């Protein structure tokens, strides 16, 4: 079996690859994994270092927008798990072009190559942000897409292309939409690693607006396990929400991170709210739970403590990244 993993040197993709190659998913324990990654600022071969000696791993550096390269990588592939994306909302607000190029055109390039190659299953990894904002309740997969940032709009566009290739060409596509991920190896521009690394250095952290924006938190291991269940057992053409079951306001999350890092509220800067900042996200995971047997397993308190400890113990991983971004 050959599985192509796009964006497999990024935060979530590398977690998936490490789990596949370490035997966490018995159904694919003998798979040959081909990682296709452009190695932008958010991707790093260091994320694959724990498995880089595996005879089941092949790495290809390249752009998912390159049709010839994508066609060659997908030749003979049984499955594609598509993580590759520009994903930082603040970056999309200041410059949306790269998000449209990678997330929309890149996804279309992959879908077309998968169709031509006869790939048996294509899992498109998306986000709950495509739904917009919900004041109460939780989104089912049938909720209309109402994205509010250039990032989420580009992901909504890629979702619709994936759906279209399923309906028009009969490509076996499943779409997953996850809530906010956290865990080791997350690039330190996202809120949890940004706050943790700043606080570990005795620095300050920014809290948007009144801090009342609510997110559901999902450990990356739970997310990847949900993706694998969809790869193995999901119904073709279907969408599956993957959530973590822990909803916190940004202010509540900040309080937990301050405590975990031995800091207090004097380290917090209250800053102007993000443009178009969605107030609340919440996904209904009834479908993936009832159909595929998914349930989040990582307790948030334990997962957060382990994540903070990982950043405390792995300065050699994140310090160069922060220095490069700030340079």
C-alpha positions as a LaTeX table, in Angstrom:
\begin{tabular}{lrrr}
\hline
Residue & $x$ (\AA) & $y$ (\AA) & $z$ (\AA) \\
\hline
Unk1 & 0.00 & 0.00 & 0.00 \\
Unk2 & 1.27 & 3.48 & $-0.91$ \\
Unk3 & $-0.04$ & 6.49 & 1.01 \\
Unk4 & 0.87 & 9.98 & $-0.18$ \\
Unk5 & 0.78 & 12.53 & 2.63 \\
Unk6 & 0.88 & 16.16 & 1.50 \\
Unk7 & 2.18 & 18.64 & 4.06 \\
Unk8 & 3.67 & 15.71 & 5.94 \\
Unk9 & 6.49 & 17.82 & 7.38 \\
Unk10 & 4.08 & 20.24 & 9.03 \\
Unk11 & 2.57 & 20.09 & 12.49 \\
Unk12 & $-0.44$ & 17.82 & 11.95 \\
Unk13 & 0.87 & 15.99 & 8.89 \\
Unk14 & 4.12 & 14.98 & 10.57 \\
Unk15 & 2.19 & 13.72 & 13.59 \\
Unk16 & 0.14 & 11.53 & 11.26 \\
Unk17 & 3.27 & 10.23 & 9.50 \\
Unk18 & 5.04 & 9.47 & 12.76 \\
Unk19 & 1.98 & 7.56 & 13.99 \\
Unk20 & 1.67 & 5.54 & 10.78 \\
Unk21 & 5.33 & 4.58 & 10.79 \\
Unk22 & 5.41 & 3.77 & 14.51 \\
Unk23 & 2.57 & 1.25 & 14.16 \\
Unk24 & $-0.16$ & 3.28 & 15.84 \\
Unk25 & $-2.60$ & 2.40 & 13.04 \\
Unk26 & $-2.46$ & $-1.39$ & 12.47 \\
Unk27 & $-4.44$ & $-1.25$ & 9.20 \\
Unk28 & $-1.58$ & 0.65 & 7.50 \\
Unk29 & 1.39 & $-0.70$ & 9.44 \\
Unk30 & 3.04 & $-2.03$ & 6.26 \\
Unk31 & 2.30 & 1.03 & 4.12 \\
Unk32 & 4.90 & 2.89 & 2.12 \\
Unk33 & 4.48 & 6.55 & 3.03 \\
Unk34 & 5.49 & 9.26 & 0.59 \\
Unk35 & 5.59 & 12.76 & 2.08 \\
Unk36 & 5.20 & 15.65 & $-0.36$ \\
Unk37 & 6.03 & 18.96 & 1.30 \\
Unk38 & 7.26 & 22.32 & 0.01 \\
Unk39 & 9.09 & 23.00 & 3.29 \\
Unk40 & 7.75 & 26.50 & 3.72 \\
Unk41 & 8.46 & 28.32 & 6.99 \\
Unk42 & 5.98 & 26.05 & 8.82 \\
Unk43 & 7.36 & 22.73 & 7.58 \\
Unk44 & 10.58 & 21.10 & 8.74 \\
Unk45 & 12.36 & 17.81 & 8.23 \\
Unk46 & 13.09 & 17.91 & 11.96 \\
Unk47 & 9.42 & 17.09 & 12.48 \\
Unk48 & 10.09 & 13.74 & 10.79 \\
Unk49 & 13.39 & 13.07 & 12.55 \\
Unk50 & 11.94 & 10.38 & 14.86 \\
Unk51 & 11.10 & 8.23 & 11.79 \\
Unk52 & 13.63 & 9.39 & 9.21 \\
Unk53 & 15.41 & 6.03 & 9.32 \\
Unk54 & 12.32 & 4.09 & 8.30 \\
Unk55 & 12.54 & 2.11 & 5.09 \\
Unk56 & 8.81 & 2.83 & 4.66 \\
Unk57 & 9.31 & 6.61 & 4.35 \\
Unk58 & 10.12 & 8.59 & 1.21 \\
Unk59 & 10.35 & 12.37 & 1.27 \\
Unk60 & 9.78 & 14.56 & $-1.79$ \\
Unk61 & 10.25 & 18.30 & $-1.57$ \\
Unk62 & 7.89 & 20.12 & $-3.89$ \\
Unk63 & 4.82 & 22.24 & $-4.47$ \\
Unk64 & 1.32 & 20.77 & $-4.69$ \\
Unk65 & 0.62 & 23.38 & $-7.38$ \\
Unk66 & 3.15 & 21.69 & $-9.71$ \\
Unk67 & 1.05 & 19.32 & $-11.90$ \\
Unk68 & 3.96 & 17.30 & $-13.29$ \\
Unk69 & 5.50 & 16.71 & $-9.88$ \\
Unk70 & 2.17 & 15.83 & $-8.31$ \\
Unk71 & 1.41 & 13.39 & $-11.12$ \\
Unk72 & 4.73 & 11.63 & $-10.61$ \\
Unk73 & 4.31 & 11.42 & $-6.83$ \\
Unk74 & 0.76 & 10.06 & $-7.06$ \\
Unk75 & 1.63 & 7.37 & $-9.60$ \\
Unk76 & 0.73 & 4.04 & $-8.04$ \\
Unk77 & $-0.73$ & 5.61 & $-4.89$ \\
Unk78 & $-3.58$ & 3.85 & $-3.14$ \\
Unk79 & $-4.51$ & 6.78 & $-0.89$ \\
Unk80 & $-3.83$ & 10.49 & $-0.47$ \\
Unk81 & $-4.12$ & 12.26 & 2.88 \\
Unk82 & $-4.05$ & 15.96 & 2.07 \\
Unk83 & $-2.79$ & 18.19 & 4.91 \\
Unk84 & $-0.82$ & 20.74 & 2.87 \\
Unk85 & $-2.22$ & 24.24 & 3.37 \\
Unk86 & $-1.47$ & 27.78 & 4.34 \\
Unk87 & $-3.25$ & 27.95 & 7.67 \\
Unk88 & $-2.51$ & 31.05 & 9.76 \\
Unk89 & $-5.46$ & 33.45 & 9.87 \\
Unk90 & $-3.40$ & 36.56 & 10.65 \\
Unk91 & $-1.15$ & 35.90 & 7.65 \\
Unk92 & $-4.20$ & 35.48 & 5.42 \\
Unk93 & $-5.51$ & 38.87 & 6.51 \\
Unk94 & $-2.27$ & 40.62 & 5.60 \\
Unk95 & $-1.82$ & 38.68 & 2.35 \\
Unk96 & $-4.43$ & 36.33 & 0.93 \\
Unk97 & $-2.85$ & 35.39 & $-2.41$ \\
Unk98 & $-0.69$ & 32.53 & $-1.12$ \\
Unk99 & $-3.72$ & 31.05 & 0.64 \\
Unk100 & $-5.80$ & 31.01 & $-2.54$ \\
Unk101 & $-2.91$ & 29.60 & $-4.56$ \\
Unk102 & $-1.99$ & 26.76 & $-2.20$ \\
Unk103 & $-5.34$ & 25.92 & $-0.67$ \\
Unk104 & $-7.51$ & 26.19 & $-3.77$ \\
Unk105 & $-5.30$ & 25.64 & $-6.81$ \\
Unk106 & $-3.07$ & 23.18 & $-4.96$ \\
Unk107 & $-6.05$ & 21.09 & $-3.90$ \\
Unk108 & $-7.46$ & 21.09 & $-7.42$ \\
Unk109 & $-4.08$ & 20.00 & $-8.80$ \\
Unk110 & $-4.01$ & 17.08 & $-6.36$ \\
Unk111 & $-7.60$ & 16.07 & $-7.04$ \\
Unk112 & $-7.04$ & 16.03 & $-10.79$ \\
Unk113 & $-3.85$ & 13.99 & $-10.43$ \\
Unk114 & $-5.63$ & 11.57 & $-8.09$ \\
Unk115 & $-8.43$ & 11.15 & $-10.61$ \\
Unk116 & $-5.98$ & 10.42 & $-13.41$ \\
Unk117 & $-3.93$ & 8.05 & $-11.27$ \\
Unk118 & $-6.94$ & 6.03 & $-10.09$ \\
Unk119 & $-6.30$ & 6.75 & $-6.41$ \\
Unk120 & $-8.73$ & 4.67 & $-4.36$ \\
Unk121 & $-9.27$ & 7.16 & $-1.52$ \\
Unk122 & $-8.54$ & 10.85 & $-1.03$ \\
Unk123 & $-8.92$ & 12.37 & 2.45 \\
Unk124 & $-9.07$ & 16.16 & 2.36 \\
Unk125 & $-8.20$ & 17.68 & 5.74 \\
Unk126 & $-10.11$ & 20.89 & 6.37 \\
Unk127 & $-11.18$ & 23.07 & 9.30 \\
Unk128 & $-14.24$ & 24.04 & 11.33 \\
Unk129 & $-13.52$ & 27.66 & 10.37 \\
Unk130 & $-15.30$ & 27.13 & 7.04 \\
Unk131 & $-18.61$ & 27.21 & 8.96 \\
Unk132 & $-18.09$ & 30.77 & 10.20 \\
Unk133 & $-19.21$ & 31.52 & 13.76 \\
Unk134 & $-21.95$ & 29.97 & 15.89 \\
Unk135 & $-23.35$ & 31.69 & 19.02 \\
Unk136 & $-24.94$ & 28.58 & 20.54 \\
Unk137 & $-25.07$ & 24.89 & 19.72 \\
Unk138 & $-22.71$ & 23.00 & 17.43 \\
Unk139 & $-22.38$ & 22.66 & 13.67 \\
Unk140 & $-23.40$ & 19.44 & 11.95 \\
Unk141 & $-21.66$ & 18.62 & 8.68 \\
Unk142 & $-24.71$ & 19.86 & 6.76 \\
Unk143 & $-24.38$ & 23.45 & 8.01 \\
Unk144 & $-23.83$ & 26.00 & 5.21 \\
Unk145 & $-20.29$ & 27.24 & 4.71 \\
Unk146 & $-19.98$ & 30.86 & 5.85 \\
Unk147 & $-16.23$ & 31.60 & 6.11 \\
Unk148 & $-15.19$ & 34.99 & 7.45 \\
Unk149 & $-11.41$ & 35.15 & 6.87 \\
Unk150 & $-9.38$ & 34.75 & 3.68 \\
Unk151 & $-7.90$ & 31.58 & 5.19 \\
Unk152 & $-11.25$ & 29.97 & 5.93 \\
Unk153 & $-12.65$ & 31.13 & 2.57 \\
Unk154 & $-9.77$ & 29.43 & 0.76 \\
Unk155 & $-10.36$ & 26.24 & 2.74 \\
Unk156 & $-14.09$ & 26.39 & 1.96 \\
Unk157 & $-13.17$ & 26.67 & $-1.72$ \\
Unk158 & $-10.98$ & 23.58 & $-1.46$ \\
Unk159 & $-13.77$ & 21.68 & 0.31 \\
Unk160 & $-16.16$ & 22.48 & $-2.51$ \\
Unk161 & $-13.65$ & 21.35 & $-5.12$ \\
Unk162 & $-13.21$ & 18.07 & $-3.25$ \\
Unk163 & $-16.99$ & 17.63 & $-3.18$ \\
Unk164 & $-17.21$ & 18.45 & $-6.89$ \\
Unk165 & $-14.59$ & 15.84 & $-7.82$ \\
Unk166 & $-16.55$ & 13.29 & $-5.85$ \\
Unk167 & $-19.87$ & 14.14 & $-7.47$ \\
Unk168 & $-18.63$ & 14.82 & $-11.00$ \\
Unk169 & $-15.83$ & 12.29 & $-11.42$ \\
Unk170 & $-16.72$ & 9.68 & $-8.82$ \\
Unk171 & $-13.40$ & 10.17 & $-7.01$ \\
Unk172 & $-13.57$ & 8.54 & $-3.58$ \\
Unk173 & $-13.13$ & 11.68 & $-1.48$ \\
Unk174 & $-13.82$ & 12.24 & 2.22 \\
Unk175 & $-13.55$ & 15.64 & 3.89 \\
Unk176 & $-12.65$ & 16.13 & 7.56 \\
Unk177 & $-13.22$ & 19.38 & 9.47 \\
Unk178 & $-11.36$ & 19.71 & 12.74 \\
Unk179 & $-11.44$ & 22.10 & 15.65 \\
Unk180 & $-8.33$ & 23.89 & 17.00 \\
Unk181 & $-5.36$ & 21.54 & 17.29 \\
Unk182 & $-2.60$ & 21.61 & 19.89 \\
Unk183 & 0.37 & 19.42 & 20.76 \\
Unk184 & 4.12 & 19.02 & 20.16 \\
Unk185 & 5.82 & 20.31 & 17.00 \\
Unk186 & 3.25 & 23.08 & 16.39 \\
Unk187 & 4.86 & 26.11 & 14.76 \\
Unk188 & 5.16 & 28.91 & 17.35 \\
Unk189 & 2.92 & 31.40 & 15.60 \\
Unk190 & $-0.24$ & 29.60 & 16.75 \\
Unk191 & $-1.69$ & 30.64 & 20.08 \\
Unk192 & $-0.65$ & 27.80 & 22.42 \\
Unk193 & 3.00 & 27.44 & 21.30 \\
Unk194 & 3.31 & 31.23 & 20.90 \\
Unk195 & 2.13 & 31.85 & 24.45 \\
Unk196 & 4.12 & 28.97 & 25.93 \\
Unk197 & 7.42 & 29.88 & 24.25 \\
Unk198 & 7.01 & 33.57 & 25.07 \\
Unk199 & 6.23 & 32.82 & 28.71 \\
Unk200 & 9.08 & 30.33 & 29.05 \\
Unk201 & 11.39 & 33.15 & 27.99 \\
Unk202 & 9.83 & 35.53 & 30.51 \\
Unk203 & 8.13 & 37.45 & 27.72 \\
Unk204 & 4.66 & 38.81 & 27.14 \\
Unk205 & 1.61 & 37.44 & 25.38 \\
Unk206 & $-1.14$ & 39.21 & 23.38 \\
Unk207 & $-4.83$ & 38.64 & 24.16 \\
Unk208 & $-7.21$ & 39.76 & 21.42 \\
Unk209 & $-10.15$ & 41.99 & 22.36 \\
Unk210 & $-12.06$ & 40.96 & 25.47 \\
Unk211 & $-10.73$ & 37.40 & 25.32 \\
Unk212 & $-14.24$ & 36.03 & 24.98 \\
Unk213 & $-13.75$ & 34.19 & 21.68 \\
Unk214 & $-14.44$ & 30.49 & 22.24 \\
Unk215 & $-12.66$ & 27.55 & 20.59 \\
Unk216 & $-12.92$ & 23.77 & 20.93 \\
Unk217 & $-9.49$ & 22.23 & 21.59 \\
Unk218 & $-8.40$ & 18.97 & 19.96 \\
Unk219 & $-5.14$ & 17.16 & 20.67 \\
Unk220 & $-3.28$ & 16.40 & 17.45 \\
Unk221 & $-3.17$ & 12.68 & 18.31 \\
Unk222 & $-6.96$ & 12.56 & 18.53 \\
Unk223 & $-7.25$ & 14.48 & 15.26 \\
Unk224 & $-4.93$ & 12.13 & 13.41 \\
Unk225 & $-6.71$ & 9.09 & 14.83 \\
Unk226 & $-9.98$ & 10.51 & 13.52 \\
Unk227 & $-8.43$ & 11.05 & 10.09 \\
Unk228 & $-7.22$ & 7.46 & 10.03 \\
Unk229 & $-10.71$ & 6.20 & 10.88 \\
Unk230 & $-12.06$ & 8.23 & 7.95 \\
Unk231 & $-9.35$ & 6.84 & 5.67 \\
Unk232 & $-10.22$ & 3.29 & 6.68 \\
Unk233 & $-14.00$ & 3.40 & 7.07 \\
Unk234 & $-15.45$ & 6.73 & 5.96 \\
Unk235 & $-18.17$ & 6.79 & 3.35 \\
Unk236 & $-17.16$ & 8.19 & $-0.04$ \\
Unk237 & $-18.28$ & 11.77 & $-0.61$ \\
Unk238 & $-19.01$ & 12.42 & 3.05 \\
Unk239 & $-17.85$ & 15.12 & 5.48 \\
Unk240 & $-16.81$ & 14.27 & 9.05 \\
Unk241 & $-16.32$ & 16.75 & 11.88 \\
Unk242 & $-13.51$ & 15.92 & 14.33 \\
Unk243 & $-13.63$ & 17.70 & 17.69 \\
Unk244 & $-11.91$ & 17.53 & 21.04 \\
Unk245 & $-14.80$ & 18.29 & 23.39 \\
Unk246 & $-13.11$ & 21.08 & 25.38 \\
Unk247 & $-14.49$ & 24.55 & 24.72 \\
Unk248 & $-12.61$ & 27.44 & 26.29 \\
Unk249 & $-12.64$ & 31.18 & 25.83 \\
Unk250 & $-9.29$ & 32.66 & 24.86 \\
Unk251 & $-9.18$ & 34.29 & 28.29 \\
Unk252 & $-9.72$ & 30.92 & 30.00 \\
Unk253 & $-7.02$ & 29.34 & 27.84 \\
Unk254 & $-4.64$ & 32.18 & 28.65 \\
Unk255 & $-5.22$ & 31.63 & 32.36 \\
Unk256 & $-4.34$ & 27.95 & 32.04 \\
Unk257 & $-1.18$ & 28.72 & 30.06 \\
Unk258 & $-0.06$ & 31.36 & 32.56 \\
Unk259 & $-0.46$ & 28.88 & 35.39 \\
Unk260 & 1.33 & 26.10 & 33.48 \\
Unk261 & 4.30 & 28.40 & 32.76 \\
Unk262 & 4.53 & 29.94 & 36.23 \\
Unk263 & 3.43 & 33.40 & 35.08 \\
Unk264 & 0.56 & 35.74 & 35.97 \\
Unk265 & $-1.73$ & 38.26 & 34.28 \\
Unk266 & 0.92 & 40.97 & 34.42 \\
Unk267 & 2.48 & 39.17 & 31.42 \\
Unk268 & $-0.61$ & 39.75 & 29.24 \\
Unk269 & $-1.02$ & 42.60 & 26.77 \\
Unk270 & $-4.62$ & 43.32 & 25.79 \\
Unk271 & $-4.53$ & 44.14 & 22.08 \\
Unk272 & $-7.06$ & 45.23 & 19.45 \\
Unk273 & $-9.23$ & 42.42 & 18.20 \\
Unk274 & $-8.39$ & 40.60 & 14.98 \\
Unk275 & $-10.30$ & 41.75 & 11.89 \\
Unk276 & $-13.38$ & 39.58 & 11.31 \\
Unk277 & $-12.62$ & 37.54 & 14.43 \\
Unk278 & $-15.12$ & 34.68 & 14.71 \\
Unk279 & $-16.69$ & 34.61 & 18.16 \\
Unk280 & $-17.26$ & 30.90 & 18.70 \\
Unk281 & $-16.56$ & 27.57 & 17.01 \\
Unk282 & $-18.19$ & 24.30 & 18.02 \\
Unk283 & $-18.45$ & 21.11 & 15.96 \\
Unk284 & $-20.97$ & 18.32 & 16.40 \\
Unk285 & $-19.08$ & 15.00 & 16.28 \\
Unk286 & $-22.17$ & 12.76 & 16.36 \\
Unk287 & $-21.61$ & 11.52 & 12.81 \\
Unk288 & $-18.00$ & 10.35 & 13.14 \\
Unk289 & $-18.75$ & 8.94 & 16.59 \\
Unk290 & $-21.77$ & 6.91 & 15.52 \\
Unk291 & $-20.45$ & 5.78 & 12.13 \\
Unk292 & $-16.75$ & 5.26 & 12.81 \\
Unk293 & $-16.47$ & 4.94 & 16.60 \\
Unk294 & $-14.45$ & 8.10 & 17.16 \\
Unk295 & $-14.19$ & 9.75 & 20.58 \\
Unk296 & $-11.46$ & 12.09 & 21.82 \\
Unk297 & $-9.13$ & 10.24 & 24.20 \\
Unk298 & $-6.62$ & 12.87 & 25.35 \\
Unk299 & $-7.78$ & 14.74 & 28.45 \\
Unk300 & $-7.21$ & 18.44 & 27.82 \\
Unk301 & $-5.52$ & 19.18 & 31.15 \\
Unk302 & $-3.11$ & 16.28 & 30.70 \\
Unk303 & $-2.55$ & 17.05 & 27.03 \\
Unk304 & $-1.83$ & 20.70 & 27.73 \\
Unk305 & 0.60 & 19.84 & 30.53 \\
Unk306 & 2.44 & 17.41 & 28.25 \\
Unk307 & 2.55 & 20.02 & 25.48 \\
Unk308 & 3.99 & 22.70 & 27.76 \\
Unk309 & 6.58 & 20.18 & 28.99 \\
Unk310 & 7.53 & 19.32 & 25.41 \\
Unk311 & 8.23 & 22.96 & 24.56 \\
Unk312 & 10.14 & 23.39 & 27.82 \\
Unk313 & 12.31 & 20.40 & 26.92 \\
Unk314 & 12.75 & 21.14 & 23.20 \\
Unk315 & 14.13 & 24.64 & 22.93 \\
Unk316 & 16.51 & 23.44 & 20.23 \\
Unk317 & 13.47 & 22.84 & 18.02 \\
Unk318 & 11.58 & 26.10 & 18.50 \\
Unk319 & 14.19 & 28.76 & 19.26 \\
Unk320 & 15.61 & 28.78 & 15.70 \\
Unk321 & 12.09 & 28.98 & 14.27 \\
Unk322 & 11.21 & 32.02 & 16.34 \\
Unk323 & 14.52 & 33.68 & 15.50 \\
Unk324 & 13.95 & 33.08 & 11.78 \\
Unk325 & 10.44 & 34.50 & 11.79 \\
Unk326 & 11.42 & 37.60 & 13.78 \\
Unk327 & 14.53 & 38.29 & 11.67 \\
\hline
\end{tabular}
